[in-house]
């Protein structure tokens, strides 16, 4: 008999294009479900969250196991007390919303939230590609680019809750543009389409992947020169479709890391694939009990 | 009577153009001395270190106070155990040198060393502009650009000793160049000359200062978006000659920090001016006793 009472938790990764939900038992994914993200208004959004959670709740009932709570990964900036979404560029209907109390109105579940990239790195750090490391930087490259830093057992969020925002790194000081915006330009806002073209062997699409890989390598070099983690774990939709650009990134990065020892940095792919964010959201609940 | 026995320490900031030494009593500078940095060979360099230390040792003898040791701030990459200088771009005669044992041969003093930018931030954090803060990023802008991060009472050096290297931030991903190289181009390798021209009111020199300020602002935004310190403290030769560009930097930075709370970041000038690095080097000894 385990000393801990057994429980499940639900994690939902709120993406700019889709909502992914998992039922998680602390070790593995028991069920998962994905729906399109409604972008028209908040009440529609809340209905879809309930539509995603309900079948996972039913699945838990079948096992007669309690659901300890619901965790949410949000693609935006959340205030330090994790109560209010301050800014959600890819899903503006969540701007300044107290999502936790809204969700509690429709679902009788303890609810927590964090930035989606923090959820990604939490999942990989606790249960995935980073579980043997203590100083981990996570990068998600999907619709947008997110970053999160896991250090000594927790998210490092900085003095004002603003750390880890690697996607907003300015990558051209002469005419300032950030990494995420430059990435949007390269993918023309549709990385899924680009991935499909590259998969079919389209030369131009492969060339763009190469550029995405070079950018990733340079961004990683900047991350290493500033914070020098043990490992950088990369995830997100684009990576699923092509491992190719991780090799471009690895080639570039070493040239630009100044400390010879720090050139030992590992760049690895995440273990949980598209569901990492949802797993990390579910772990928000586990970690609070 | 103080419980601690009183002692002095010597700190030497090894710069690309000059060596600055201080005699420090743990609180204030008792004497200081500056000599040109010999760049021809190591034995000449060691003679000048002794020439700098000897009058400070004599000064301590006058007070009949023991010198606990000698600290050195080095403009390069030092190995994690602080024994060997791995790379010293602005003073190649120190490359791969075990400076500590070399100095012990000529001076009978306990010796320690650290990166010069770490020494700068240590001085400002413990005794200067940062003494009321716990999460401090230090930037020195002089012959080159150095960075160091002070967090919870110590230098954060990362998993391989490579953190804090802000000067090596790549600031143009299309044709990769780092901040320090771009700065060298702007100052044509002679910031002292530039400072003099700006001081005399030369329009072009002032325009260059404006550009240096803009770069500083963008680099600070990248630092804040990644690590979100409480305060960034700026020092180094260029700052001494003109406060002007700190205002350019402050204007730029807020536009590029994504987290509204993190926009509260303070950008301040160091307290110890040109001697901050030497004071921080002296504090290497104090902190080891």
Interface residues (C-beta under 8 A of the other chain):
Chain A: X77 X79 X80 X86 X87 X135 X147 X157 X158 X159 X160 X161 X162 X163 X164 X165 X166 X168 X169 X170 X171 X172 X173 X174 X176 X178 X182 X214 X215 X218 X219 X221 X222 X223 X224 X225 X226 X227 X228 X229 X230 X256 X257 X258 X259 X260 X261 X262 X264 X265
Chain B: X77 X79 X80 X86 X87 X135 X147 X157 X158 X159 X160 X161 X162 X163 X164 X165 X166 X168 X169 X170 X171 X172 X173 X174 X176 X178 X182 X214 X215 X218 X219 X221 X222 X223 X224 X225 X226 X227 X228 X229 X230 X256 X257 X258 X259 X260 X261 X262 X264 X265
